[in-house]
Structures are given as structure tokens and as C-alpha cells.
């Protein structure tokens, strides 16, 4: 049944698919959309008049009492913008809301229909359970774009560019660091800026936002600024006021947010959200899931699915996308994500729903060369009867059939080589565990079938199978992204240094890295787990990428890379020497411990992969033997001294 529209068409004139901005109300159970009237209340009343007219024509009495009130409540309020229809949901009538949503899809693509109040718990949970996180999440943004946004936002009023200006709200944000730095100015320039902040922090712009506000600050700071007498204060008193205000500001800001640092994922994310606040139809799902800050705004959520009577019902938007040959929504056309979702449902019969997201860039900060494929996905799902959601990270195999075919390898050989590489990857993982690497949980190998559309003429449109590796998400902080403020606590520094040193020992032994003696360590895969006291209690390696790459080179030749974790933190550590000593001692002790274990159980280690082919060309069994031989031959103390020689500080004798 086609939708009955009372009033002008929602579309503007010209036939270009643009809506005319207006309020509207849809009554899904009455199959009616009203665009007449200036307010939603008027439209609800108009619908009741229409119902009364219909009833009178049928010889029935007009609606009255509870019956009239019930019909009034069946309307769903809409706000129509030129490119989007916004549904304003009533959290107590979600079934009605989704009926309205489906009916509106007769009028416009689902891609152009969004929900207001997305952060309201009932609305959020209902959409997530339908596999529709993609409809309430903002567009992703790369780390470089975030940094550029922050840099380009610096602006002044009458003086220096001391503020971060939000183009969305018009507000100029002052940070605690910038306020403190005003102390470097002359007395008169300092007075000028303090008066400026005082004046504009109580003014509101045309968008009804403050002209100046305090980044992460609270209301008492506003009061303190208004109470200060900057005009009459002498030079010493003026600087005393600045000190007092800076201390009050600092009290309201978390320690790791007190420095303007675009390398700090938390600070960067919060500043970007302040410069471009989320609309009320959007949420940051990565934050709701408790993912680390480096994931925030870097996961592109895709249409998911809900499970009905054990059957996976994919989001109907996939059919719309499939019928489009191209368009702005090409990003949602991800067949691989659907295949992996299907595998999860097939292997987990009690799922209630599943949502999928694609990580848009490497979270290693560009420190690794992009070789092979590096696609990473996030999947969130809910098991029936369980309170907590399951979060999985899926990595597509770096060198798969697609990649090999693109390099000109024949199809059969590409499939064989890919299978061997999958086996090689899992053997390496076992080898890493046996040599002491603290790898989180277990890993599952899965496959998805795909149609090959690369540049190999002989394999064009052939079905191929792409392996992927699935693991649980590890909740913690990547070692290279731990906020600097954490290192102000001596006990935090000590524990962190010891955990990192122990991890460095196993990393050295298994030779993680890439070409040209590049080493993979302390760059995203090592995750610090903090205890209830906020101190580090464990370090988990989430993936063994690059392990056993350096299997021939003497370990002392890699020493410089293992001094980097100390050198890169030297500028902000309160006691760099203490950190370096703890790190190095833990590294040497752990290396010695693993070496001793190998010597005590030499036969078990040597024979672990005895049934695999040993080939000097680089099979894993050969690499394993080389690594064990090198472990046995290396002097741990001399290795520690080689690393120490690359420290940028001198350790006490």
C-alpha cells in the first residue's frame, strides 16, 4: 500500500531529489504522512480530524477520550532537512518508530533516514540490536586529518592566537597549557589576555554558544575568572591570579589532558569532538564499546544484521547498495564483512545480533611499511543470556590469494602458497608462545569466499578463499600510547619499565621485524593492562606480526632498536636513568630466564617442529632452529651492554 501524503510533497521543486526543509509527522499504522501545519502538534490534530471525517462517512461516532488520545500518540515526529529525514523517537514506542522507518523507506533511501536522540539508551540499544550502528555513527577521520584540524583551528581575538576555534559552534577553546604559558608574556600583554578571556567567556555568539570556553574545564573556573580584578592588580598580584586560576583549571582537567599534545590519542579525540561536536543523531560506538582511544573515529561501521529465530537477517540496505553500480555509499559495499558475519553466526548459534566495522588506517602511526594487505575489522556481537558484548578483532591475512594473483602467480600456486603462509603464521605464533611471548587469548583462522576482480587475466571472476585471523579484543592501552601523565608516578614508571623490558627480551629472541633490520616493538601490538589501582599489572602482545623475520642476524646488531623505548620517553620521564635501568635489567633477566629454560629442555624445543620441512631458503622449521641456536650462543650481559651503548643518557656505574 503506497504512503498517503497529506500536504505538499516532501521533495522540493526541480526533481533533484532534495527535500524541502519542514516539520512532518508520519502515522505508520494509518499509512499517512502529514506535511501541512507549522508544528507537530497541529499535524497530530489534523490527523485526528481526518480520522473523524472517515468515521463520520462510515456512520461511526467521532473519536473521544482514551480512543482519541491513543490515536494522537500513534504519530512519529519528523524533521526534514534538504538531504536527510530525521526521526525524533519516543523511547517508549520503539516498535512504532521502526514501523515509521520502514514506511519512510518507500519515500527515501534508508541512507537518508537517521534517528535523533541516538545516545538515548533505549534508542541506542534498539538500533544496535538491529545491526544498525552504521546509521548512528559519524564519518571516520584519519589521524592526520584530526591533527590538521587542530592545527588549523588556532585563532586569536584581539591578541595572540591562544585559542582553538570551533567552526561548528563558534566557540574559542582555551586549554590549561595555553593559560599557563601566558605567564611568559610581559605584564601588560598578560593583563590584556586575562581581561579578554574574562570578557568573552561570559559572552554568547549568534549560535548561543560561549565566545570563549575552557577546554575540559568546569563552571567554578568561570566564576573564578569573573571574580578576579585584573585591571587593578599590580604585576605580582596579576601573576598570582594567573597561578591561582591555572591551579583551579588543572583541578578540573584529568592529568593526561593537561598538555596540548596531538600525539595523545585521548587529548586529540576530545579536542576534535569539541571542535566538531557530534549531532544528537550520532554516537561514537568505539567509545561505548570501551575500545582504546586510537580506535575512536577510526572505525567505519558497516550494515550488520540481527538474528531472528536463529536466522541471520542482513540489513536490507545491502540490497539497495547492490542495485547501485556506484555512488557515495560505495564504502558500505563490503562483501567480505558480510561473509565474516555469516561465519560468526554459523559458528555461534546463540547470537542475538552482530555489528561490523572496518578500521580505516593502521593504528601503528605509520611506522611500518605497508606491505601486503592490512585490512582490519571490528565485530561486536551479543550472545543470548550473556550481559556483556563480545568484541572481536579480525585481520585479513597479509599475503593472500588476491595479493599473489596480482603479482602474477598462477591460481593453483597462489592457493598453495597462501595455505602454506597461513600454516607458517600459526607455527610462528606457537613458536612465540614457547619462547615466552605473552600472546593474548587464542586465535581462530577463518576463510571467506570471494570473487577475484584483480589484474590477473587467467583468474578473473574466479572464486578464491581469503584467510583471516580472529582474536578477542584486549582491553588496555598500547604501550606507545600511554599518556605522559601516567609516568609522573614512580611506581607506574617502574612497573611499566619492567613489563616492557621483559617483553623486549622475547621480542629480540623471536626477531620481530621487517626488511633492512627494521624492528617491530613498542609500536602498537604491546598492550598495557592496568589494575584497579591504575598501575600496570601485565603486558599482552596482541599479534606476533613480523616474528622470526630476523633469524640469522646477531642480536647485538639489533641493539639500537631496543634502546628506542627509553630514548623516545627521555624528554618527559622524571627519572630517565631509573626507567632505563629497570627496563634493561628486566630485559637481561628475562632473556637469561628463557635461555636457561631452553637449555634445561633443549630436546623438547629442538624437536617441536621436527615434522616440518627444514629448508635454508627460510621455512619455519629452519628459522626455528636458527633462533634457538642464536639464543643459546648469545651472552645476555653483553647484549644488555650493547643496548645501553645506544641510550642517549649515561647510566650510573
C-alpha positions in Angstrom: 0.0 0.0 0.0 1.5 3.3 -1.0 2.0 6.0 1.6 -0.8 8.6 1.7 0.7 12.1 1.9 -1.4 15.0 3.2 0.1 18.2 2.2 2.9 19.3 -0.2 5.4 16.7 -1.4 8.4 16.4 1.0 10.6 17.0 -2.0 11.4 20.5 -3.3 10.8 21.6 -6.8 13.2 20.7 -9.6 13.2 16.9 -9.4 16.7 16.8 -8.0 15.9 14.6 -5.0 16.4 17.4 -2.5 13.8 17.7 0.3 12.2 20.9 1.3 13.1 21.7 4.9 10.0 21.4 7.1 8.5 19.5 10.1 6.3 16.5 9.3 4.5 13.7 11.1 4.1 10.1 10.0 1.4 7.8 11.3 2.7 4.3 10.2 -0.4 2.4 11.4 -2.6 4.9 9.5 -0.3 4.8 6.4 -0.2 8.6 6.4 2.4 11.3 6.2 1.4 14.9 7.0 3.5 17.8 5.8 0.8 20.5 6.4 0.9 22.6 9.5 3.6 24.6 11.2 4.1 22.3 14.2 3.9 18.6 15.1 1.0 19.2 17.4 -1.0 20.8 14.6 -0.2 17.8 12.4 -1.3 15.3 15.1 -4.6 17.3 15.5 -5.1 17.4 11.7 -4.7 13.6 11.5 -7.4 13.2 14.2 -9.7 15.4 12.1 -9.1 13.1 9.1 -9.9 10.1 11.2 -13.1 11.7 12.4 -14.2 12.5 8.8 -13.6 8.9 7.8 -15.6 7.7 10.8 -18.5 10.0 10.1 -18.6 8.9 6.4 -18.9 5.3 7.8 -21.7 6.3 10.2 -19.4 5.9 13.3 -19.1 8.4 16.1 -16.1 10.7 16.4 -13.1 9.7 18.4 -13.3 10.5 22.1 -11.5 10.0 25.4 -8.9 7.3 25.5 -9.5 6.3 21.9 -8.7 9.8 20.7 -5.6 10.0 22.9 -4.3 6.6 21.7 -4.7 7.7 18.0 -2.9 11.0 18.8 0.1 9.1 20.2 0.4 7.0 17.1 2.2 9.8 15.3 6.0 9.9 14.8 7.6 13.3 14.6 10.0 14.0 11.7 12.4 16.9 11.0 13.1 17.1 7.2 16.4 18.6 6.1 17.4 19.0 2.4 19.3 15.8 2.3 18.1 13.9 5.4 14.9 12.9 7.2 15.4 12.8 11.0 13.1 10.7 13.1 12.6 12.1 16.6 11.9 8.9 18.5 9.8 8.2 21.6 11.9 5.7 23.5 8.7 4.2 24.9 7.3 3.4 21.4 10.2 1.8 19.6 8.1 -0.6 17.6 6.2 2.3 16.2 9.4 4.1 15.4 10.8 1.2 13.3 7.4 0.9 11.5 7.8 4.5 10.6 11.3 4.0 9.5 10.3 1.2 7.1 7.4 3.1 5.7 9.7 6.2 5.1 11.9 4.0 3.0 9.2 4.0 0.4 9.8 7.7 0.1 13.6 7.9 0.5 16.7 5.7 0.7 17.4 4.3 4.1 20.8 6.0 3.7 19.0 9.4 4.1 16.9 8.5 7.2 18.5 9.0 10.6 17.5 8.9 14.2 17.7 11.8 16.6 18.5 11.1 20.3 20.8 8.3 19.2 22.6 8.4 22.6 19.4 7.7 24.5 20.0 4.2 26.0 16.8 2.6 24.7 17.1 4.1 21.2 20.8 3.2 21.0 20.3 -0.4 22.2 17.4 -1.0 19.9 19.4 0.2 16.8 22.4 -1.8 17.8 20.3 -4.9 18.3 19.1 -4.5 14.7 22.7 -4.4 13.5 22.4 -0.7 12.6 25.3 1.0 14.4 26.3 2.4 10.9 23.2 4.6 11.0 24.1 6.5 14.2 27.9 6.8 13.9 29.8 9.8 12.3 32.1 9.6 9.4 35.5 8.4 10.1 38.5 10.7 10.1 42.2 9.8 9.8 44.7 10.7 12.5 46.4 13.1 10.1 43.1 14.9 9.4 42.5 15.2 13.1 45.9 16.7 13.7 45.4 19.1 10.7 42.0 20.2 12.1 43.5 21.1 15.4 46.5 22.9 14.0 44.3 24.9 11.6 41.9 25.9 14.4 44.4 28.2 16.2 42.9 31.7 16.4 43.1 34.9 18.4 40.6 37.6 19.4 42.5 40.9 20.0 45.8 39.4 20.8 47.8 36.2 20.2 46.2 33.1 18.7 45.8 31.4 22.0 42.5 29.6 21.3 41.3 26.6 19.4 38.3 27.8 17.4 35.3 25.5 16.6 33.8 26.3 13.2 30.7 24.4 14.3 29.9 26.3 17.5 31.9 29.4 17.0 33.5 28.9 20.5 37.2 29.6 21.1 38.6 27.0 23.5 41.4 27.8 25.9 43.5 24.9 27.3 45.2 24.7 30.6 48.6 24.6 28.9 47.9 27.8 27.0 46.7 29.6 30.1 49.9 28.7 31.9 52.0 29.8 29.0 50.5 33.3 29.3 52.9 33.7 32.2 55.8 34.1 29.7 54.3 37.4 28.4 55.0 40.9 29.7 52.8 42.2 32.5 50.7 44.4 30.2 50.2 41.7 27.5 49.3 39.2 30.2 46.8 41.7 31.6 45.3 42.2 28.1 44.8 38.5 27.6 43.3 37.8 31.0 40.8 40.7 30.5 40.0 39.3 27.1 39.3 35.9 28.5 37.3 37.4 31.3 35.1 39.4 28.9 34.5 36.9 26.2 33.9 33.8 28.5 30.6 35.3 29.5 29.5 36.4 26.0 27.4 34.2 23.8 27.5 34.2 20.0 24.6 34.0 17.5 24.6 30.2 17.8 24.1 30.6 21.6 27.5 29.2 22.4 30.1 30.9 24.5 32.6 33.1 22.7 35.4 31.7 24.9 35.3 28.5 27.0 37.7 26.4 28.9 38.7 23.0 27.4 37.7 20.3 29.8 37.2 23.0 32.5 34.1 23.3 34.8 31.8 26.0 36.0 33.8 27.1 39.1 36.6 28.3 36.7 34.1 30.7 35.0 33.2 32.1 38.4 36.8 32.5 39.4 37.6 34.4 36.3 34.7 36.8 36.7 35.6 37.4 40.4 39.3 38.3 39.5 40.2 42.0 39.4 42.8 42.0 36.6 42.6 45.8 36.0 43.7 46.9 39.4 46.2 44.1 40.2 49.8 45.0 40.3 52.4 42.9 38.5 53.0 40.4 41.3 49.3 40.2 42.2 48.4 39.7 38.5 50.8 36.7 38.2 49.5 35.4 41.5 46.0 35.5 40.0 47.2 33.6 36.9 48.8 30.9 39.2 45.6 30.5 41.2 43.4 30.3 38.1 45.8 27.8 36.5 45.7 25.6 39.6 41.9 25.8 39.6 41.8 24.9 35.9 44.2 22.0 36.4 42.0 20.6 39.2 39.1 20.2 36.7 41.2 18.5 34.0 42.5 15.0 34.1 46.3 14.8 34.4 46.9 13.3 30.9 44.9 16.1 29.3 46.8 19.0 30.7 49.3 19.1 27.8 48.4 20.1 24.2 49.6 17.0 22.6 48.2 15.8 19.3 50.2 12.5 19.8 48.0 11.8 22.8 45.0 9.9 21.4 42.7 10.9 24.3 43.6 14.6 24.1 43.3 14.6 20.2 40.0 12.9 20.3 38.4 15.2 22.9 39.7 18.3 21.2 38.4 17.2 17.8 35.0 16.4 19.4 35.0 19.9 20.9 35.9 21.5 17.6 33.3 19.4 15.8 30.7 18.3 18.3 28.6 15.3 17.5 25.0 15.9 16.5 22.3 14.2 18.6 21.8 11.6 15.9 25.3 10.3 16.3 27.3 8.4 18.9 30.9 7.2 18.9 30.4 3.4 19.1 34.1 2.7 19.7 33.9 4.7 22.9 30.7 3.0 24.0 32.4 -0.4 23.4 35.4 0.7 25.6 37.9 0.5 22.7 41.2 2.3 23.2 41.3 5.9 22.1 43.3 5.2 19.0 40.2 3.4 17.6 37.9 6.4 18.1 36.6 7.9 14.9 38.8 5.4 13.0 36.2 2.6 12.7 33.8 2.9 9.8 30.7 1.0 10.9 29.0 -1.1 8.2 25.5 -2.5 8.0 25.2 -5.5 10.3 22.5 -8.0 11.0 20.1 -9.3 13.6 19.2 -12.9 14.3 15.6 -13.9 14.2 14.7 -17.5 15.2 18.3 -18.5 14.6 18.4 -17.0 11.1 20.7 -14.1 10.2 18.8 -11.2 8.7 21.2 -8.9 7.0 20.4 -5.2 7.0 18.1 -4.6 4.0 20.3 -1.7 2.9 22.6 -4.3 1.3 20.0 -4.9 -1.4 19.8 -1.1 -2.1 23.6 -0.9 -2.3 23.8 -4.0 -4.6 21.4 -2.3 -7.0 23.6 0.7 -7.2 26.5 0.4 -9.6 28.3 3.3 -7.9 27.7 6.2 -5.6 28.6 8.0 -2.4 27.7 4.9 -0.4 30.2 2.6 -2.1 32.1 2.5 1.2 29.2 0.3 2.6 29.6 -2.3 -0.1 31.8 -4.7 1.8 31.1 -8.3 0.8 33.9 -9.6 2.9 32.4 -8.1 6.1 29.2 -9.9 5.3 30.9 -13.2 4.8 32.7 -12.9 8.1 29.5 -12.0 9.9 27.9 -15.1 8.3 30.8 -17.2 9.7 30.3 -15.8 13.2 26.6 -16.6 13.1 27.3 -20.1 11.7 29.9 -20.8 14.4 27.9 -19.2 17.3 24.3 -20.4 17.3 23.1 -18.3 20.2 23.9 -14.8 18.9 21.3 -12.1 19.2 22.9 -9.5 16.9 26.1 -8.5 15.2 27.6 -5.2 14.1 30.7 -4.8 11.9 33.2 -2.0 11.5 36.3 -1.5 9.3 39.4 0.1 10.7 40.3 2.8 8.2 44.1 3.2 8.8 46.9 1.4 10.6 47.0 2.3 14.3 50.7 1.9 14.4 51.1 5.5 13.5 52.6 4.9 10.1 55.8 3.4 11.5 55.5 0.2 9.5 55.9 0.0 5.7 52.5 -1.0 4.1 53.4 -4.4 2.7 50.7 -6.9 1.6 47.2 -6.5 2.8 46.5 -4.9 6.2 42.7 -4.8 6.4 41.4 -5.0 10.0 37.8 -5.3 11.1 36.0 -4.9 14.5 32.9 -7.0 15.2 30.6 -6.6 18.2 28.1 -9.3 19.0 25.8 -10.4 21.8 25.3 -14.0 23.0 21.8 -14.8 24.2 21.7 -14.9 28.0 25.0 -13.0 28.4 25.2 -9.5 29.8 28.4 -8.4 28.1 29.0 -8.0 24.4 31.8 -9.8 22.6 34.3 -7.7 20.7 36.5 -9.4 18.1 39.4 -8.1 16.0 39.7 -9.7 12.6 42.9 -9.2 10.4 42.9 -10.3 6.8 46.0 -12.4 6.0 48.7 -10.1 4.8 49.7 -12.2 1.7 46.6 -13.9 0.5 45.5 -15.4 -2.8 44.4 -12.0 -4.1 47.9 -10.5 -3.5 49.7 -13.4 -5.1 47.5 -13.4 -8.2 48.1 -9.6 -8.5 51.8 -10.4 -8.5 51.4 -12.8 -11.5 51.4 -16.1 -9.5 49.2 -18.8 -11.2 46.0 -19.5 -9.4 46.8 -23.0 -8.2 50.2 -22.0 -6.9 48.7 -18.8 -5.3 46.3 -21.0 -3.4 49.0 -23.4 -2.3 51.3 -20.6 -1.2 48.5 -18.9 0.7 47.8 -22.1 2.6 51.4 -22.5 3.5 51.6 -19.0 4.7 48.6 -19.5 7.0 50.3 -22.5 8.4 53.6 -20.6 8.7 51.7 -17.8 10.6 50.2 -20.2 13.1 53.5 -22.0 13.6 55.2 -18.7 14.3 52.5 -18.0 16.9 53.2 -21.3 18.6 57.0 -20.6 18.5 56.5 -17.1 20.0 54.5 -18.6 22.9 57.1 -21.3 23.6 59.7 -18.6 23.8 57.8 -16.7 26.4 55.8 -14.1 24.4 52.7 -13.2 26.3 50.2 -13.5 23.5 46.6 -12.7 24.5 44.0 -15.5 24.3 43.7 -17.8 21.4 43.4 -17.1 17.7 41.0 -18.6 15.2 41.7 -19.0 11.5 38.7 -18.4 9.2 38.1 -18.1 5.5 35.8 -16.2 3.3 35.0 -16.9 -0.4 35.3 -14.0 -2.8 35.2 -13.3 -6.5 38.6 -12.3 -7.8 38.5 -8.9 -9.6 42.2 -8.1 -9.8 44.6 -7.7 -12.7 45.3 -11.4 -13.3 43.6 -12.2 -16.6 43.5 -16.0 -16.1 41.8 -15.8 -12.6 39.3 -13.0 -13.4 36.0 -13.6 -11.7 37.2 -17.0 -10.3 36.1 -17.8 -6.7 39.0 -17.7 -4.2 39.3 -18.1 -0.5 40.8 -15.4 1.7 42.1 -16.4 5.2 41.7 -14.2 8.2 42.7 -14.3 11.9 40.2 -13.7 14.6 41.0 -12.8 18.2 39.4 -11.2 21.2 39.9 -7.5 21.7 42.4 -6.9 24.5 41.2 -4.0 26.8 44.2 -1.9 27.7 46.5 0.8 26.4 49.0 0.3 23.7 52.5 0.8 25.2 53.4 3.6 22.8 50.1 5.5 23.5 50.2 5.5 27.3 49.6 9.2 28.3 52.6 11.0 29.6 50.9 12.0 32.8 51.0 8.3 33.9 54.8 8.5 34.1 54.7 11.1 36.8 54.1 8.2 39.3 57.4 6.5 40.2 55.7 3.1 40.8 54.0 3.3 37.4 57.3 4.0 35.8 59.0 1.1 37.5 56.3 -1.4 36.6 55.9 -0.2 33.1 59.7 -0.4 32.5 59.9 -3.9 33.9 57.0 -5.2 31.8 58.3 -3.5 28.7 61.8 -4.9 29.3 60.6 -8.4 29.7 58.5 -8.1 26.5 61.6 -6.7 24.7 63.6 -9.8 25.6 61.1 -12.2 23.9 60.7 -9.8 21.0 64.5 -9.9 20.5 64.7 -13.6 20.7 62.0 -14.2 18.0 63.4 -11.5 15.8 60.2 -9.4 15.1 60.7 -7.0 12.3 60.9 -6.5 8.6 63.4 -5.7 5.8 66.6 -3.6 6.4 66.9 -4.6 10.1 63.6 -2.8 10.9 62.3 -3.9 14.3 58.6 -4.2 15.4 58.4 -3.4 19.1 56.6 -0.9 21.3 54.6 0.4 18.3 51.0 -0.7 18.9 50.9 -4.5 19.4 52.1 -4.4 23.1 49.1 -3.6 25.3 49.5 -2.5 28.9 46.8 -3.9 31.3 46.3 -1.7 34.3 44.9 -3.0 37.6 42.3 -1.4 39.9 45.0 0.8 41.4 45.7 2.3 38.0 49.2 0.7 37.9 50.5 -1.7 35.2 50.0 -5.3 36.0 50.5 -7.1 32.7 51.6 -6.6 29.1 50.0 -8.6 26.4 51.2 -8.8 22.8 48.1 -8.8 20.6 49.7 -10.0 17.4 53.1 -11.6 16.5 53.5 -9.7 13.2 57.0 -10.0 11.8 58.1 -12.7 14.2 61.1 -14.8 13.0 61.9 -12.3 10.3 65.3 -11.7 11.7 66.5 -15.2 12.3 70.1 -15.1 11.2 71.4 -11.7 12.3 73.3 -11.5 15.6 71.1 -9.9 18.2 73.7 -7.2 19.1 73.2 -5.8 15.6 69.5 -5.1 16.6 70.6 -3.4 19.9 69.9 0.2 18.7 66.2 -0.5 18.1 65.8 -1.8 21.7 67.2 1.5 23.1 64.4 3.4 21.4 61.8 2.7 24.1 64.0 4.5 26.5 65.1 7.3 24.2 61.6 8.1 22.9 60.4 8.8 26.5 63.5 10.5 27.8 62.1 14.0 27.3 59.2 13.5 29.7 60.3 10.9 32.2 61.0 12.4 35.7 63.9 10.0 36.1 65.0 8.6 32.8 68.0 6.8 34.3 65.8 4.9 36.7 63.5 3.9 33.8 66.4 2.8 31.7 67.9 0.7 34.5 64.6 -1.1 35.3 63.9 -1.7 31.6 67.4 -3.1 30.8 67.6 -5.2 34.0 64.2 -6.8 33.2 65.3 -7.4 29.6 68.5 -9.1 30.6 66.9 -11.2 33.4 64.1 -12.3 31.1 66.5 -13.2 28.3 68.6 -15.2 30.8 65.5 -17.0 32.1 64.3 -18.1 28.6 67.8 -19.1 27.8 68.0 -21.3 30.9 64.7 -22.8 30.2 65.8 -23.7 26.6 69.0 -25.3 27.9 67.1 -27.3 30.5 64.6 -28.6 27.9 66.7 -28.5 24.8 65.3 -31.6 23.2 61.6 -30.5 23.6 62.4 -27.2 22.0 64.6 -28.6 19.2 62.0 -31.2 18.2 58.9 -29.0 18.4 58.7 -28.6 14.7 60.7 -31.7 13.6 57.9 -32.9 11.2 58.0 -29.6 9.2 60.4 -29.2 6.2 63.8 -27.8 7.1 65.0 -25.7 4.2 67.7 -23.0 4.4 65.6 -21.0 2.0 63.6 -19.9 5.0 61.0 -22.5 6.1 59.8 -22.0 9.6 61.4 -25.1 11.0 64.8 -23.8 9.7 64.1 -20.4 11.2 63.2 -22.0 14.5 66.4 -23.9 14.6 68.4 -20.8 13.8 66.7 -18.8 16.5 67.3 -21.4 19.1 70.9 -21.7 18.2 71.3 -17.9 18.4 69.5 -17.9 21.8 72.0 -20.5 23.2 75.0 -18.6 21.8 74.1 -15.1 22.9 75.7 -13.6 26.1 72.8 -11.8 27.8 75.1 -9.4 29.7 76.9 -8.3 26.5 73.6 -7.9 24.8 72.4 -5.6 27.6 75.7 -3.6 27.3 75.2 -3.2 23.5 71.7 -1.8 24.1 72.9 0.5 26.8 75.5 2.0 24.5 72.7 3.3 22.3 70.9 5.1 25.2 71.0 8.9 25.0 71.7 9.1 28.7 74.5 7.8 30.8 73.6 5.3 33.5 75.3 5.4 36.9 78.0 2.9 37.3 
